[in-house]
């Protein structure tokens, strides 16, 4: 039996140099890092929410990619304790800020496209401020800053007349339940500002502001005096008018003045008549 022997001629083995290997690895690593980079997009406008409503803080990745396996952290001034944390595929509450316990949740319906919005339920005045939305993958992280403005329109204005002062009437204006701190002022019937004699702003236990402002109304500026309290965030106000003239500076009519003059003249005539009678009696007695 003959055995056929085949022979092959192989060229020299191509062994890449060490610098080439390093360059290749660096290139692959850079490509991987660039592919993993993203931006975090929040809202470039403040989110305005009234006390008691739910606030939805939007946040998503750009370009779109899944955040299901990432860490998503919402916090304020410091990373921990946090407002809300999504990690290892589920929400974590171990180091959550006590004031947010059972008040936050994430909208994860579109998390595979990198959209994870935070809901703060039943917003309080203390929720007012800045929030950071933080995403972290295995090799990259980024964050965005959002601002939540909590607002409240206060109660109807209560106006009172508190007595006489400096030749005029001191009037007060009070209202409660505002957020943020409101601006209160008095204006006369021409719309001109009246200088306040006192102004007080206080905060209740719930974080809402109470305001009280008083001024002195003089008779020459007493028509349709208006107190207004304005929410500067919403640019809305509540106002109340009072006509001081009708209530505190009644004007005397011409008839009343004429009647007073007639009474005065008659009274004077009667006194003179009595004096004349007395004079006659004295004169007769002397005779």
MARSETOR-540858 format. One record per residue: x, y, z of N, C-alpha, C in turn; residue in three letters. Coordinates in steps of 0.2 Angstrom, whole numbers, plus 5000, padded with zeros to 4 digits. Layout:
BEGIN
XYZXYZXYZAla ...
END
This chain:
BEGIN
500449945000500050005000500450065000Unk 500350104995500750174995500350224998Unk 500650265002500350325005500650385002Unk 500150425000500250484997500350545003Unk 500850575001501050625006500950695003Unk 500550735006500450805004500850855008Unk 501150895005501550955009501251015007Unk 501251065012500951135011501551185013Unk 501651235009502051285011501751335014Unk 501851355020501551405024502051465024Unk 501751525024502151585024502351595031Unk 502751645032502951665039502351695043Unk 502351675050501751695054501851775055Unk 501251805055501151875056501051895063Unk 501451915067501351935074501352005075Unk 500752035077500752105078501252135083Unk 501452195082501952225087501552245093Unk 501852255099501552275105501252345104Unk 501552395101501252455100500552455096Unk 500552405091499952395087499352365092Unk 499552315096499052285100498752345105Unk 499252385108498952435113498552485109Unk 498752505103498352555100497652525098Unk 497652455096496952425095496552425101Unk 496852405107496452395113496152465115Unk 496652515114496352585116495852605111Unk 495852595105495352615100494652575102Unk 494752515103494152475105493852505112Unk 494252525117494052545123493652615122Unk 493952655118493752725116493052715113Unk 493052675108492352655105491852635109Unk 492052595114491552565119491252625123Unk 491752665126491552725130491152775126Unk 491352785120490952835116490252805115Unk 490152735114489552705113489152705119Unk 489452715125489052705131488952775134Unk 489152835131489052895133488352915132Unk 488052965136487352985135487353055139Unk 486853085137486653155140485953135144Unk 485853175150485253165154484853235153Unk 484253225150483853285149483253295154Unk 483253345157482653365162482253415159Unk 482153465162481753525160482053585161Unk 482153625155482453695156482053745159Unk 481453735160480953775163480753755170Unk 480653795175480453775182479753745181Unk 479653695185478953655185478553685191Unk 478053715189477553755194477053705196Unk 476953695202476453645205476153675211Unk 475453675212475153695217475153645223Unk 475153675229475153635235474553585235Unk 474753525237474253465237474153425230Unk 474453455225474453425218475053375218Unk 475053325213475653285211476053325206Unk 476753315208477253345203477553295199Unk 477653305193477953255188478553285186Unk 479153265188479853285186480053245180Unk 480153265174480353225168481053215168Unk 481253165165482053155165482053095160Unk 482553105155482653045150483353055147Unk 483552995144484252995141484253015134Unk 484753035132484853055125485653035123Unk 485752995118485152965113484752915117Unk 484252895115483852845118484152775119Unk 484152755125484452685127484052655133Unk 484152595134483852565140484152585146Unk 483752605151484052615158483852565163Unk 483552515161483352455165483852435170Unk 484452425168485052405172485452455175Unk 485252515174485652575177485452595184Unk 485852635187485552665193485252735191Unk 484652745194484352805193484252835200Unk 484552895201484452925208484252995207Unk 483753015211483453085212483653105219Unk 484053165219484253195225484253265225Unk 484353305231484353375231485053395232Unk 485253425238485953455238486453395239Unk 486253335241486753285242486553215240Unk 487053175238486853115235486453065239Unk 486553065246486253025251486253065257Unk 485653065261485053025259484753055252Unk 484353015249484053035242483353045242Unk 483053075237482353085236482053015234Unk 482352985229482152915226482752885223Unk 482752815224483352775221483052715217Unk 483252705211483152645207483852615206Unk 483852555208484552515208484452445208Unk 484852405204484752335203484052315201Unk 483752355197483152335194482552345198Unk 482652385204482052395208482152455213Unk 481652485215481652545220481952525226Unk 482352575229482752565235482452615240Unk 482352605246482152655251482552655257Unk 483152615257483552615263483752675266Unk 483952725262484252785264483852845261Unk 483252835260482752885257482652935263Unk 482553005261482453055265481753045268Unk 481753055275481053035278480453075276Unk 480553135274479953175272479753155265Unk 480053105261479853085255479653005255Unk 479652975261479452905261478752905260Unk 478552855255477852835253477552895249Unk 477952945247477753005243478053005236Unk 478452965234478752965228478652895224Unk 478752905218478652845213478952865207Unk 479252815203479552825196479052795191Unk 479052835185478652815180479152775175Unk 479052705175479552665172479252635165Unk 478652655163478352625157478852635151Unk 479252685151479652685145480452685147Unk 480552645152481252645155481752615149Unk 481452565145481952535140482152585135Unk 481852645135482052705130482352755134Unk 482552745140482852795144482452845148Unk 481852835148481352885151481152865158Unk 481352905163481152885170480952955174Unk 480352965174480053025177479953015185Unk 480053065189479853055196479253085198Unk 478853055202478153085204478253095212Unk 478153165214478053175221477353185222Unk 477053145226476353145228476153205233Unk 475653235232475353285237475953335239Unk 476153375234476653425235476553465241Unk 477053475245477053525251477553585249Unk 477453635253477853695252478653675253Unk 478753625257479453605259479753575253Unk 479353555248479653515242479953565237Unk 479853635238480053685234480853685233Unk 481153685227481853685227482053655221Unk 482753635221483053605215483153535216Unk 483153495211483253425211483753405205Unk 484053345207484553325202484353255200Unk 484353235193484153175190484853145188Unk 485053085191485653055190485552985187Unk 485952975181485952905178486652885178Unk 486752815180487452785180487452715177Unk 487852705172487952635169488552605172Unk 488752555169489352525171490052565170Unk 489952605165490652645163490552715162Unk 489852745164489752815163489252835167Unk 489252905169488652935172488553005170Unk 487953035171487853095170487153115174Unk 487053185174486553205178486253275175Unk 485653295177485253355175484953385181Unk 484853455181484653495186483953515184Unk 483453505189482753535188482553575194Unk 482053615193481853665198481053655199Unk 480853645205480153635206479953695211Unk 479453735208479153785212478453775214Unk 478453775221477753755224477453815225Unk 476753825224476453885224475753875228Unk 475453925231474853925234474553995234Unk 473954005232473554065232473254065239Unk 473354115243473054125250472354135250Unk 472154145256471454155258471154225255Unk 470554235256470254305254470554355259Unk 470554415256470854465261470354495266Unk 470654505272470154535277470454605279Unk 470054655278470154725279469854745285Unk 470154785289469954815295470154885297Unk 469754925300469854985302470154985309Unk 470755005311471054995317471055055321Unk 470755115319470755175324471055235320Unk 471055285324471355345321472055355322Unk 472455385318473155385318473455445314Unk 473855495317474155545313473655585309Unk 473055595311472555635308472155595302Unk 472255535302471955485297471655425300Unk 471455375296471155315299471655265297Unk 471855225302472355165301471955105299Unk 472155075293471755015291472254955290Unk 472054895291472454845290472154795285Unk 472654755282472454705277472854635279Unk 472454585279472754515281472554465277Unk 472954415276472854355272473354295274Unk 473054235273473554175275473554125270Unk 474054085270474054025266474354035259Unk 474954075259475254095252475954055252Unk 476154045246476754015244476954025237Unk 477554055236478054075240477854145244Unk 478354175247478154235251477854285246Unk 477254315248476854355243477054435244Unk 476854475239476954545240476254575241Unk 476254615247475654645249475754725248Unk 475254765246475254835246474554865246Unk 474554935248473954975247474055025242Unk 473555035238473455095233472855135234Unk 472955195232472355245233471955235226Unk 471455285226470955275220471355295213Unk 471955325214472255345207472755285206Unk 472855235210473255185208473955195211Unk 474055245215474655265218474855225224Unk 475455205225475555165231475555205238Unk 475255175243475255215249475755185254Unk 476155225257476655195261476355155267Unk 476655095268476455055274476655085281Unk 476255085286476455105292476755035296Unk 476554985294476854915297476754865292Unk 477154815292477154755287477454695290Unk 477054645290477254585294477154525290Unk 477654475289477654415285477854355290Unk 477454305291477654255295477454185292Unk 477754135294477654065291477354015296Unk 476853985294476553935299476953865299Unk 476653815303477053755304477053715297Unk 476553725292476553695286476953725281Unk 477253785282477753815277477353865273Unk 476753885275476353935271476454005274Unk 476454055270476554125273475954155274Unk 475954195280475454245282475654315281Unk 475254355278475454425277474954475281Unk 475254535283474854585286475154645285Unk 474754695282475054765280474554815282Unk 474754875285474354925287474554995284Unk 474155035284474355105281473855155284Unk 473955225284473555275287473255305281Unk 472555315281472155345275471955415277Unk 472155455273471955525274471355545270Unk 470955595272470355615269470455625261Unk 471055665260471055685253471255625248Unk 471455565251471555505247471155445248Unk 470555455250470155405253469655375248Unk 469655385242469155355237469455285235Unk 469055235235469255165233469955145234Unk 470055145241470755115243470755045242Unk 471255015239471354945238471954915241Unk 471854855244472354815246472454755241Unk 473054735240473154685235473754635238Unk 473654575237474254525239474354485233Unk 474954485230475154455224475654395225Unk 475454335221475954285221476354295215Unk 477054305216477554325211477654275206Unk 477654215208477754155203477254145198Unk 476554145201476054145196475854205193Unk 476054265196475854335193475154345194Unk 474854315199474154325201474054355208Unk 473554395209473354425215472654425217Unk 472554435224471954445226471854515229Unk 471354545228471254615230470554625233Unk 470554685237469954705240469954775241Unk 469354815240469254885240468854905246Unk 468954965249468554995254468555065253Unk 467955095254467855165253467855195260Unk 468355225261468455255268468055315269Unk 467855355264467555415264466855405267Unk 466455355264465755335266465755315273Unk 466255285276466255245282466555295288Unk 467055325286467455365292467455435291Unk 467355465285467355535284466755565281Unk 466155555284465555585281465555655280Unk 465255675274465255745272464655775274Unk 464655845277464055875279463755915273Unk 463155905273462755925267462556005268Unk 462456035262462256105263461656125267Unk 461156075267460556085271460756085278Unk 461156035280461356035287461756095289Unk 462156115285462556175287462056235288Unk 461556245283461156305283460656295289Unk 460456235291460056225297460456245303Unk 461056225303461456235309461556315310Unk 461656355304461756425305461056455307Unk 460556435305459856465307459756445314Unk 459956385317459856375324460356415328Unk 460956425325461356465329461156545329Unk 460856565324460656635323460056645328Unk 459556595328458956595332459156595339Unk 459656555341459956545348460256615350Unk 460656645346460956705348460356755348Unk 459856755344459356805345458956795351Unk 458856735353458456725359458856745365Unk 459556735365459956755371459956835371Unk 459956865365459956945365459256965368Unk 458756935366458056955368458056945376Unk 458256895379458256885386458656945389Unk 459256955386459657005389459257075389Unk 458957085383458557155383457957155388Unk 457657095389457157095394457357105401Unk 457957075402458257085409458457165410Unk 458657195404458857265405458257305406Unk 457657295403457057335404456857325412Unk 456857265414456657245421457057285426Unk 457757285425458257325429458057395429Unk 457957425423457857495422457157515426Unk 456657475425456057495428456057495436Unk 456457445438456557445446456957505448Unk 457357535444457757595446457357655447Unk 456857655442456357715442455957705448Unk 
END
